[in-house]
Amino acid sequence: MMLEHLFSPIAINGMTLNNRAVMPPMGTGYGNADATVGERLIRYLARRARGGTGLIITEVCAVDPRGKGFPTEIGVWSDEFIPGLASLTRAIHGEGGKIALQLHHAGRETFPAAAGGMPEAPSPIPSVVLGQPCQEMSRERIAEMVEAFARAAGRAKQAGFDAVEIHGAHGYLLNQFLSPFSNQRSDEFGGSEENRSRFVLEIVAAVRKAVGPAFPVIIRVSTDEMIRGGYGLGFMQGLAPQLVAAGVDAIHASVGVYSTPGNLSIASLDTEAGFNLFRARAIKEAVSVPVIGVGRINDPRLADRAIAAGDADLISFGRQHLTDPDFVRKARAGRFEEIRWCVACNQGCIERLSFEMKSATCTFNPACGREYRGAPDPVEGVKRLWVIGAGPAGLSAALAAAGRGYEVELFEREPLPGGQLRSASQPPHKQPYLDWVGWALRQMEQYPVKAHFDQAVTVGMLQGKRPDAVVLRDRRPPQKKGYLEWEDWSVRTMEKRWVQVHFDREVTAAMLSELKPDAVILAAGSSPVTPTISGIDGPGVVDARDLLVGKVEPAAPAVVLGAGYVGIETADFLIARGIGVVLVEMLPAPPVGKHTAHGYWLHRRLKAAGAEIILGATVTRVEEDAVVYRQQGEEKRIPVGLVVTAMGARAENALEGALKELAIPYRIVGDAQSPRRLLEAIHEGDRAGREI
């Protein structure tokens, strides 16, 4: 069997999983405002269960109102939550899945609007990330929280969950007690390793007592905090056997806390896939219970190798479940070319939830989080839709519209598809971005099947049409249960129309007037902004996009004008080729901050290479061998061999006037509307295809 290790069954204290793929907890914001489970969360998780993963672990679920980490976190601190939680377990079991409830208390990693008051912690030390003051927990409060975890576990069992997972990782309350970085108590819950472990071990023992001996209890830990003053892997290797002795049946071996440089808990594309597996192996060597490995793993083949090598017993695929909920089934069938891969961009998931305070989604999968809305309405009759532009917005729009029954023609003025993804995929670690373009094009390679109903085939028809092959079948419809559903599915599949793709062909107003499509989605992207600077049109000045796609050979030394994402990633691209770089930016602070994981690693690589970012600088002219700029009233010069412009973009929507004049229904999406991120491009294209 392909991937025999990943797809072998495993038992965790009587809970048998049919494979070793785990969907770990990921915050979504899909809970209701009153902390109850809603239809959106149920449909989202049920869709993942349908994809065939062995075990689903819910996102954080607060055991106490004061422990909520965000306003829409679901809760389990009262019996009133049991009916809603039970509806979730029924949905997952209905799809053949197994589900565990993650028990959580945020500690100091929250804020009053979520917790309903002052956050609490082992010591009154504010969160490094939030800077939020917190209150030291009393012994009485500690005892209350031990009981709260135990009661929550009992409610989870009553609601039909197959297991519980205690959240002891990522800088939340239990992790805060374990860490000398956040625990400076002088009583029996602080100081020595034994004292710092006491709270967690008491919780595990209380949970075990509440659920009985035969109910699976998992704990998620940060194997190494990866921060100055925190604990390391050796501490967790020593604690792991104690956790098992207290009642733990499996250990989920994560890494880091939210203040860990580079946010390794939710590692970005800059981090090697499977980077944390050696820590899972270290924990596995210390205990006899199953260990779940995690750490930027999206490929089932890597997971299978890790299990075979003894690195872990199960593997968590986090964000890959958002990007493609069916990837487990596809991998089992060997259909890897059909998998839509997660690239660890973090735009739609953790950054959207944490920085934008919006519910999570996936950059590459617009359906993530809107499963509860159902499928869009099919288009009535045969309608011709033109999509102008085969960048991410256009490809997404074409797929969505074709799925509704539109006959789609996709036009791209360049000889290759992908739009700005072609250049955006060239800097270090970003090559997987272009994989999505290939996946989208393969999705479009669905040739039509013409379905003729209520029409008998005659000998004359066969003689005239001369088909290459014939499948004979009784014309009477089968009546066995399930057959009609299968027929309905097969008819829907046959009704999918194909997308005609035209490369190296620019749409003009005259074409629109002559051929008059029924509707148009304008996704023509954007073009670089050329500032009015003396010498900017000289021979040694190039646009970042042209440099990245190989139209221009790099030269040293290089000066990049603009330190936004395009500029700083272009600098990263040049540094990887051994070229020294200086970035010049008008703003007084870097537009790309270090608070995001990708931003952190970009700045780290630039610093290691000796690259300089000059802030608050206005370029006044470009000379043959120098860039001249003004900073704080003083004029300065930088020697240069190549000048790269990365100073923004403007929307390409010149055809809008013609569309209005011809009264053709249209939508403008992506950068053609306004230059923004990849997330907006793909999601707007999809929405236009679903709604036009």
N, C-alpha and C positions, 0 to 999 in steps of 0.2 A: 504494500500500500504506500502511496506517496505520502510523505510527511508522517510516517508511522509513529513517531514519538509524540508529536503534537496531537495526533488524532487517536491516541490510546486513552482508555478510560482511567480515571483515578478517583480514589475515595478519600474524603476528609471526614473522619469520625462518622461514618455511616452515610454521608451524602456522596453519592456516586455521580461523577460528571462524565459525560460521554466524550469529552475532549479536554485538553489542557489550556485552552484559550480563555482568558479572563478579560472582561470589561471592567476596568477599575473605576473607582469613584471619580467623577468629574463634575464640578459645579456647573449648573446650567441657568439657574434663575427661573426655572419653569414651575416652581411651586407657587401656591396661592399666597395672597397677602396675609392670610390668617394662619400660615404655616401648614395648611393641609395639602394633601396630594390632589392635583387637578388632572383633567383629561390630557392636557398638553404633555405632562411628564409621563403619564401612563402610556400614551401612544408612542412617544419617543423611545422609551425603554422596550416596549413590546416589539417595536420595529427592529431593535438590535437583537432581541431574543430570537426573532424569526430568522435572522441571519445565521444562526447556528452556533453562537459562541457558548462555551461550556458553562460559565458562571458570570452573572451580572452582579456587580456590587453597586448599590445606589450611591448617589452623591451624598454629601454630608447631611445628617439628620440630627437635629439638636436634641439633647437629652434634658435641656433646661432652657427656658426663654432667654436667660442671660448669656447663654452660650452660642447664640446665633451669630454666624459670621457675616451674613448679608440679609437684607430684609425679606427676601422670598425663600429663605432656607426652610425646608420642611421640618416638622417637629414630631417628637414621640414622647413628650414629657407628661402626657395625659392620656387616659383611656379613650378620650374623645377622638384621638387620632387613629384608633385602630380600624374603624370601618374604611376610611380612605386608604390606609396602608394595605388593607386586605384586598381592596379593588386592584391595587397595583400587583400584588402577588398573584391574583387570579389571572390577570392579563398575561403575565410572564409565563405562568404554568400552562396557560392556554396555547402558547406558542411552543411549548415543549422545553422551556428554559428553567434554569435554577437561579435564585436570587437571594442575595444577602443584603441586610440593612446595615449601613455604616453609622455607628453611634459616635457623636461628635460634640465637642465643646471647644469653642474658638479661643477661650482664655483672653489674652490681651490682643489677639489678632482680629479685632473687630472695632466697632464704634457705637456710640450710644443709640443712633437711629436704628441699628439692627438689634442690639442687645437690650434695648429698652431701659438703659441706664449705664452707669459706669462699668466698663469692662473689668473683669477680675482675673487675677493671675497669682502664681506662687509668691511673687515679690512685686512691689509697686514700681516696676521698671517699664517705661513706655515701649511699645513696639517700635523696632527700628524702622520698619516700613511706613507705618501709619503715624507714628509720633503721638499716639493717643494715650493720655494718662490712664492708669489702671489702679485698682484697689487690691491690696494683699488679702488673700483668702485666710480666714480664721480656721482653726482646727475644726470648729463646728461646721463651717461651710465645706471643708474638705470631706467630712463624713457625709454630709448631705449629697455631695456630688458622687461619691462612691455608691450611695444608695440609688441616685438618679440613673447612673449607668446600668445598674442591676435591674431596676424596674423597667427601663427602656428595653433591655434585652428580653425581658419577659413579655412585654407587649409585642415585640417583633415576632416572637415565637407564636403568640396568640393570633397575630395577623397573617400567619401562614408563610413567613419567610423560611428559607431553607437553612439559613445561617445568619450570624451577625459578624460584623467586623468592627473592632474597636479602633478608633482613629488615634494613634499615638505618634503621628509623624508631622512633619512640615511646619513645626513651630506653633502648633495649637496646644491646648492646655496640658495634655499629658506629656507632650514633648517638652513643654516649658518646665515642668517639674523635673524631668530627667536631666535637663541641661544646666551646667554651671554658668552658661551664658545668660540665662533668664531666671535661675533659681538661686537666690542668695539668702535663703532662710537659715536660721540658726537653731531650729527645733528639729524634731524627729523626721521632718519631711525635707530637710535641706542639709547641705554640707557634704557629707561623704557620699560615695556612690550608692551605698546601701540605703541611706536616708532619701536620696533623690529618687530612688526606684520604688520607694514604699507605696506612694500614691497609686502608681500604675499597677503594681502587683496586687494591691488591695482591690482595685477595680476589676481586674481579671478574675480574682477569686470570687468576688461578689457576683459577677456575671455568670460564672460557671455554676454557682449555687442556684441562681435564679432560673437558669434554663435546664438544669439537670445534666447528667453525665453523657447523654447520647446526642446532644445538639451541638453542631459545629460552631466553634468560636475562633475567629481569625483576628489577628492584630496587625495593623499597618504601622511600621516603624520607619524612621529615618535612620538608616544604618550608620550614617556619618553626617553630622550637621554641616560640615564643610565651611565653618566660620571660625574666626579667631575667638578663642575662649569657649568654644562649644565642645561637645564630646566627639570622639572619633570612632572608627570601626571596632577597635579593640573593646571599647566599653559595651557596644551592642552585642558583640560575640559573647561577652560574659553574662549579659542580661538575658539573652535568648533562652538558655536552658531554664532560667528561673521563670520566665514567662510560660514555658511549656509546663513546668511543674505546678504553676498556679492554675492552669486550665486551658492554655492556648492549644488549638489543634493545627494551626497553620500560621506562618509568618509571611507577611507581604513586605518585601524588602525594598523600600524606596530610599531616597537620599535627599539631603538638604532641607533647608527651611526657607521662608520667603525672603530673608535677608542674605541668603547665600549668593555670592557674586555669580551672575549669569543665570540665576533662577533655575538651578539644575533639577528642581522638583518637577518642572514642566519645561524640559530642555528644548532649546531652539534648534533650528537646522544647522547651527554652527557646531553642534555636539555630535560625536560619532554615535551611530545607532548601536544600541546595546552597551553603552559606555559603563553602565552600572552593574552589569552581570557578575563581575568578579566579587562585588560585595554580597550579592545574593549567594554566591558559592561559599563565601566565608561564613555566612549564617547557616547555610545548609550543612557545613562541616561540623557545626556546633550543636545541632539538634537532630532529632530523628523524625520530626513532623514535616509535612510538605512545606516547601518554600516557594513563594511566588516571586518571580523576577520581573523587574520593570525598569524602564529607562530608554525612552525614545526608540521603541521597537514597533515597526509597522509591517515588517515582512514575515509571513509565516515560515518561510524557509530558514531565516535566521533563528526564529523561535525553536524550530525543530532541531537545529544544530545545537542550540544552547541546552535543550533538554537532554539530547543524546550525550553531550559532553559532561553532564552532571552539574551544570551551572545553576539550574533551578528545576523544580518539578512541574511548575505551571508558569505561563508567561502572560503578563498583562499587556494588552494592546489598547492604549488609551485613545488618543485622538484619531487613530485609524478607524475606530468604530464610528466616529462622527463623519468621516469622509466617505466611507463605503460600508454601510451596515451589513452588506452581503459578502464581505471579503473572506470570511471563514468558509462559507459554502463554496465560493469560487476557488479558493485554494485547495479545498478537499477534492474538487473535480479537476484540478490542474489547470484552471482557466485564469492564469495569472495576468494575461494580457487584458482581461476584462476588469481587473481591479483598479479602482480610482485611488491613487496613493496619497496618503497624508505626507506633507513635506515639512511639518513642524513649523509653519509660519507663525502660528499663535494669534493671527489677526482676528479670526472669528470666534475663537474659544476663550482662552484665559485673558487675553488683553481686552477683549470686548467686555467681559464680565467684570474684570478688576479695575480697568482704567476708564471705561466708558459707562459703567454701571448699567449695562444693558444685558438682556438674556443672551446666552451663548448661541452660536451657530457654527458653521464651518465655511471657510472661504470658498472651497471647491465644491461643496455640496449644499446648494441653497435649500434643499428639502429638509435639512437637519433643523429640527425644532418646529417645523410646521406640519408634521405628520398628522396632527389632529384636524387639520383643515381639509384633508382629503385631496383627491385628484382634481385638476382643473377641468372645466367643461370642454368637451370636444368641440371643434369648429363644425358648423353646419354647412354641408355642401363642400364642394371642392373649391378651395380658395388659394390663390397664389400670393405668397409672402416673399418679399425680398428682404434679405438682411445684408446691409452694406457695411462690410468690415469683418474680417475673420480673426480679430483679436479675441481676448477673453470674453468681452461683452457680447460680441457677435456670435461666437461659437455657442455660448450659453443660451442665447436667444434662439438660435437655429434648432438646438436640441429640444428646448421646451416647446417651441411651436410645432415641430415635426411630430412630437409626441401627442399633440392635440389633433393631428390630421391635416395640418397645413401642407401644401406642396411648397417647399422652401427652396429658394435659390439664394445661395450665399456668394457674395462678390467680395473679392479682395484685390486691391490695386497692386500689392506686392506679389512677387512670385512665390512666396511661402506664407503659410498661415502663422498665427500666433501673436501678431501685433507687437506690443511692447514686451510681451513675455519672451520674445526672441532675444532682446537685449538684456532684460532683467534676469534671465537665467544664466548669464555669463560670469558674473562675479563668483568668488569662491563660495562653495556649499549650496549654491542656488540652482545648479543644473537640473535637479528634479522638478523644478517648476515647469519645464518644457514637456515633461511626461504627460501633464494634464492635456496639452494640446493634442498629443498623439492619441490619448484615450478618447477625447471628444471626437476626433476624426473617425476613429474606429467605431464609435457609437453611431455615426452617420452612415456607415457602410451597411445599411439594412435595406436590401433590395425589396421591392414591393411584391406582394403576392396578391394577384387579382382573385377575388372571391365571387363566384357566381351562384346565387341561391335560386331554388325552384327551377332549375334548368337541367334536363336530362342530357347526357352525352350520347351521341349517336355514332354509328359507324361512319357516316358521311363526315361528321365533324373530325373524327380521328384521321380520316384520309386527307382532309383538307389542311388540318393544322400540323399533322405529323409531329406529335410531341416526342421528346427523347426518351421518356419513361412514363409509365402509368401505374398508379396505385388504385386497385379496385376496392370498393367498400360498399356495403349495403346502404341504400339511400334512406332506410328507415332509421329515425333517431334512436339511439340507445336509451333505455330507461333506467339502467342501473344507477344507484346512488353514487354521485360523484362524477359520473360521465358527462352530464350536461354542464357541470361547472368547468370541466376540462375543455369541452367544446367552446364554451364562452371565452375561456382564456385563449385558446388557439385562434379563434376568429379575431379577437382583439390584437393578437400578435401579428396576424397577417395584414391587418389594416394599417400597420405602421407604414408611413410613406418615407421615401428616401429624400435626402437633401442633395441637390445639385450644387456643386462647388465650382466656382469660376475664379481661378487665380490669375494674377497679372492682368486684371481687367477692372478699369475704373468706371463707375457708374456716373453718367452725366444727366443733366436735366433733359436733354433730348431723348435719351434712352427711356427715362421715366415717362415722358410724354408719349413716345411711340408705343411702348409695350404695356404701360398702365397696369402695374401689379395691383392686387386688391388691397394690400397693406405693405408698409415698409417699417423696418426697424433700422434706424440710423445708428451705427456703431463704428463710425469712421475713426475713432480715437482722437489723438491730439498731435500737435506738432510743437517742436521746441520753440521757446521764446528766445528771440535774438535781441539783447539789449542794445540801446544806442550808445555804444562805447567806441571811441576812436580806435581803429585797427582791429575791431572784432571780426571783420570779414576777411582778414589776412590769411595767407596760405598756411600758417602754422596754428590755426585755430580750428578745432573740430567739435562737433556735437558729441556728447557722451554716448548717445545711442549708436552713432556711426562707428565710434571707437569699439564699443562692446561687441558689435556684430561682425567686426573684422574688415570694415570698409577702409579703415585707416590703421596704419602700423603705429604702435606706441613708440614714443621717443622720450629720452631723459635729458634734463629733469622735467617733470610735468607739474603744471599748475592747474588745479581744478577750481573753476569759478562756481561756487555754490556748495554748501555742506549739508544739504538735505539728503534723503535716502539715495537719490540717484547719484549725487556727487560723492558721498562717502563710500558707496558701494563701488563706484568707478575707481576711486582711490584704492580701495581694497583689491580690485582687479589689477591695477597697475603695480601695486606692491608685490602681488603674487608673481609678477613677471620681472621682479628685480629693479623696478623703476622708482626712484625717489619722488615723493609727492608733497606738495604744499596745497592746502585748501584755503580759499579766500571766501569769507562769508560776511554778508552785510549785518546780520543780526548780532546782538551782543552776547548771545548764548547759543550753544550748538543746537540746531533744529532737531537733530537726532539725539535723544537723551540716552543715558545709561540705565534707565529704569526698566526698559524692555530687555529681554534676554538677547535678542539679536543686536540691539544697540550697544549693549555691554561688550559683546564679543567684537563688534566692529571697532569700537574705540580701543579695545585692548590690542587688537592686531595693528592698528595704526600707530599706537604708542610704541609697541615693540619694534616696529620698523623705523621709528624715528620721524614719522610723518608729522607735519605741523598743521594746525588749524588756526588761521588768523581770523579773529572775530572782530566785529564792529568795523569792517574795512569796506570802503567803496572803491571799486576799480575805476580809474579815470581814463586809462588808455592801455592798449596792447601794442608793444613795439616788436621789432623783429626778434629780439633776443631777451625781452623782459616784459613783465607785467607791472604796471605802475598803479599804486593804490594810495588812498588817503585814509589815515587812521588817527583819530583825535587831533585833527588839524595838521598832521605831519605827512608829507609825501614820501613814500618808500618804494623800492624796486625789488623785484624778485627775478633772478636769472631763469630763463625758461627755454626748453627745447620743444615743448608741446603745450598748448593751452586747450583745455577741455571745458566746454560750457555745460553747466548743469543748473541753469537758473530758472527752471520752471517750464511750463507748457501751456498751450492754449487749445481750446476745443476746436475740433474740425467738424463743423455742422453747416457748411455752406449750402448743402442741398435742402435745407429746411424751407427756404423760400419757394423753391420749385414744388416741394410737396404740398405746401399750403395753396399755391396757385392752382395745382392740379386737383386739389381736394382729395388727395390720397391719405387715408388714415395712417398715422405714423407715431412712433415713439422714438425718443432720443435717449441713448443709454451710455453708461460708462464715461470714458474721458470725452466723448463727443458732447456730453452734457456738461461735464466739469471734470478736469483732471483730478483724480483721487487714487485710492488704493485698489489693489486687485480685488478685494472683497466686494467693494461697491460695483466694480465692473461686472463680475460674474453674477452677482445677485440681481442687479438691475436688468441685465440681459435676460436672465431666467424669468423675472417678473413680467417683463414685456412679452416674452414668448407665451407665458401662461394667460395673460390678460388681453392681448390685442385682439 
